[in-house]
Amino acid sequence: MTPFPGISVDIIDNDGKSVGNDEGGYLVITEPWPGMLRGIYGDDARYRETYWSRFPGLYFAGDGAKRDQDGDIWLLGRVDDVMNISGHRISTTEVEHALVSHPAVAEAAVVGANDSTTGQAIVAFVTVKGTGFEDPAAGEKFVQELRDHVAHEIGPIAKPRQIMLTPELPKTRSGKIMRRLLRDVAEHRDLGDVTTLMDPTVVNAIKDGMAGGAEDKE
C-alpha cells in the first residue's frame, strides 16, 4: 500500500533514519493529519511518552513495516510483541524483518513457543517466492540457510528453533496474519475460532505440516 493522500508516513530504522526499498523498520507519521489522536484524556504526559518519545518529532504507534522493491509499504505487526529467549528480549518483528530481507522470502510470521530449556523458542512460518523448495532435501537446506541468515542479521540467539515453509499464512479477510493461531500451532494446542479466516483450511494444513515435521525429527 501507499499512504492515503494527505498522510505523510515513513519507515525508519533504530536511529530514526529513513530506510530504502527492500528494507524494514518502524512505521511513523511524519506530519500531523486530521484523524490523528490528539491526546489521552487527563494524561497528556502518558500521551507524549507513548506516541512521541521513541522518535522525537515523529508519531510512532508501535507498528513495524517494510518497503518492497516498488516502494510500497507492507505492515508487519506490532514491534512490542517480544519473546524471552534465554533471558534475551527479542522482538518477533525484528526476526520477521531479518527473514523477509532474504531475497527468496515473500512473507514471514514469527511467534514465541514455550521451551523447557530456553523459556521461549522462536518458531517461524515462511512463504517463499517462486518454487524449488518442494523437495524435502532442498527445503531442509533452505531452512538452514534462513536460520544462518537470521543469525547473521541479528545474532545467534535469534536463530529460530523451527522454520515451517508454507505456501500461505493464515489471514483474516482484511489480510491480517492470525499470529494467535500460529502460536497455538507451534505449541500443539487445539485451534480456537477459525471462522474469521479468509481460508480456514490454511491453518489446518500448517498444523499437519508441523506434526509431520515433528515425526520426522523423532
C-alpha positions as a printed Julia matrix, in Angstrom:
218×3 Matrix{Float64}:
   0.0     0.0    0.0
   0.94    3.65  -0.12
  -0.17    6.44   2.24
  -3.62    7.9    1.7
  -3.41   11.33   0.02
  -2.63   13.93   2.64
  -1.0    11.44   5.01
   2.79   11.61   5.38
   4.44    8.42   6.64
   7.93    6.96   6.66
   9.7     3.76   7.67
  12.77    4.37   9.81
  15.49    2.35  11.5
  16.58    2.36  15.15
  18.45    5.62  14.6
  15.44    7.38  13.09
  16.83    7.29   9.54
  14.55    6.52   6.61
  15.11    3.05   5.14
  15.28    2.22   1.45
  13.37   -0.26  -0.69
  13.52   -3.92   0.36
  14.21   -2.82   3.94
  12.13   -2.87   7.11
  11.82   -0.77  10.22
   9.33    1.27  12.22
   6.26    2.91  10.69
   5.94    6.56  11.73
   3.71    9.5   10.83
   5.89   12.5   10.0
   3.23   15.23   9.69
   0.01   15.83  11.67
  -3.2    14.71   9.96
  -6.9    15.33  10.68
  -7.67   11.95  12.25
  -4.59   11.76  14.47
  -5.05   11.01  18.17
  -4.59   14.38  19.9
  -4.12   13.21  23.45
  -5.2    10.85  26.24
  -7.94   12.31  28.41
  -6.5    13.53  31.68
  -2.99   12.25  30.97
  -1.06   14.36  28.46
   2.28   13.08  29.79
   1.31    9.49  29.01
   0.29   10.52  25.51
   3.67   12.11  24.86
   5.54    9.17  26.38
   3.54    6.53  24.47
   3.48    8.04  20.99
   6.19   10.72  20.74
   9.13    9.71  22.94
  10.67    6.85  20.91
  11.43    9.09  17.93
  11.17   12.81  18.87
   9.02   14.76  16.45
   7.57   11.6   14.9
   4.32    9.85  15.8
   5.02    6.16  16.44
   2.13    3.87  17.39
   4.22    0.68  17.67
   3.93   -0.95  14.24
   6.68   -2.45  12.13
   6.66   -2.21   8.34
   8.82   -2.72   5.27
   9.14   -1.21   1.83
   9.14   -3.66  -1.05
  11.2    -3.2   -4.21
   8.46   -0.96  -5.67
   8.43    1.3   -2.61
   5.05    0.05  -1.41
   4.53   -0.39   2.34
   3.83   -3.75   4.0
   2.64   -3.77   7.61
   4.46   -6.42   9.67
   2.69   -6.17  13.02
   3.41   -4.86  16.49
   7.03   -4.36  17.49
   6.18   -4.64  21.2
   5.46   -8.36  20.81
   8.66   -9.66  22.37
   9.97  -13.11  23.27
  12.21  -14.01  26.19
  14.9   -16.29  24.77
  17.34  -17.43  27.47
  16.98  -14.07  29.18
  17.27  -12.04  25.96
  14.27   -9.98  24.85
  13.82  -10.36  21.1
  11.03   -8.75  19.08
   9.05  -11.02  16.79
   9.04   -8.19  14.24
  12.84   -7.99  14.41
  13.13  -11.65  13.41
  10.47  -11.22  10.74
  12.46   -8.28   9.32
  15.54  -10.48   9.11
  13.64  -13.29   7.39
  11.95  -11.1    4.76
  15.28   -9.44   3.98
  16.32  -12.75   2.41
  15.68  -12.42  -1.34
  13.78  -15.72  -1.55
  11.29  -14.9    1.25
   7.95  -13.36   0.35
   6.39  -13.22   3.81
   7.11  -14.39   7.34
   5.38  -14.62  10.71
   7.21  -15.35  13.95
   5.82  -16.5   17.3
   7.29  -17.49  20.63
   6.58  -21.03  21.81
   7.16  -22.44  25.28
  10.51  -24.22  25.63
  11.71  -26.16  28.68
  15.34  -25.14  28.09
  15.24  -21.5   26.97
  11.87  -20.4   28.38
  10.63  -19.5   24.93
  11.77  -20.58  21.5
  11.41  -18.86  18.14
   9.15  -20.57  15.61
   8.87  -19.03  12.15
   6.36  -19.58   9.37
   7.71  -18.56   5.96
   6.29  -18.3    2.45
   8.82  -18.25  -0.37
   8.94  -16.62  -3.77
   8.56  -18.98  -6.7
   9.24  -22.7   -6.45
  12.16  -25.05  -5.93
  11.78  -25.93  -2.27
   9.17  -28.68  -2.63
  11.87  -31.35  -2.45
  12.47  -32.21   1.25
  16.26  -32.07   0.9
  16.13  -28.67  -0.82
  13.65  -27.42   1.77
  15.83  -28.56   4.67
  18.88  -26.9    3.14
  16.94  -23.66   2.64
  15.65  -23.71   6.22
  19.23  -23.96   7.48
  20.18  -21.09   5.17
  17.4   -18.98   6.68
  18.49  -19.8   10.23
  22.05  -18.76   9.38
  20.73  -15.61   7.7
  18.85  -14.59  10.87
  21.94  -15.3   12.97
  23.98  -13.05  10.68
  21.39  -10.23  10.71
  20.61  -10.26  14.45
  22.84  -12.76  16.25
  22.95  -16.48  17.06
  20.49  -16.08  19.94
  17.78  -15.15  17.4
  18.09  -18.33  15.33
  14.59  -19.85  15.03
  14.26  -23.25  16.65
  11.96  -24.27  13.84
  11.06  -22.81  10.45
   7.96  -24.04   8.65
   7.79  -23.42   4.9
   4.19  -22.89   3.9
   2.53  -21.7    0.68
   0.25  -19.37   2.67
  -0.13  -17.8    6.1
  -3.49  -17.78   7.9
  -5.09  -14.38   7.41
  -8.36  -12.7    8.19
 -10.49  -11.41   5.35
  -8.89   -8.0    5.87
  -5.41   -9.51   5.33
  -4.18   -9.56   8.95
  -1.97  -12.53   9.84
  -3.51  -14.53  12.69
  -0.46  -15.0   14.91
  -2.65  -16.29  17.73
  -3.45  -19.36  15.65
   0.19  -19.8   14.66
   1.13  -19.72  18.36
  -1.46  -22.44  19.01
   0.02  -24.5   16.18
   3.58  -24.0   17.47
   2.6   -25.16  20.96
   0.44  -28.04  19.64
  -2.73  -26.67  21.23
  -6.25  -27.08  19.94
  -7.06  -24.32  17.49
  -9.5   -21.65  18.51
 -12.1   -19.98  16.32
 -11.03  -20.05  12.66
 -14.26  -18.74  11.15
 -12.78  -15.27  10.64
 -10.02  -16.61   8.38
 -10.09  -15.93   4.67
  -9.22  -19.62   4.09
  -9.73  -21.79   7.21
  -8.0   -24.77   5.57
  -4.62  -22.99   5.59
  -4.04  -23.27   9.32
  -5.01  -26.94   9.35
  -2.52  -27.63   6.56
   0.19  -25.84   8.58
  -0.75  -27.85  11.68
  -0.47  -31.11   9.73
   2.91  -30.0    8.38
   4.18  -29.21  11.89
   3.06  -32.62  13.09
   4.79  -34.31  10.16
   7.98  -32.38  10.84
   7.91  -33.45  14.49
   7.51  -37.08  13.46
  10.43  -36.8   11.05
  12.67  -35.4   13.79
  11.77  -38.21  16.14
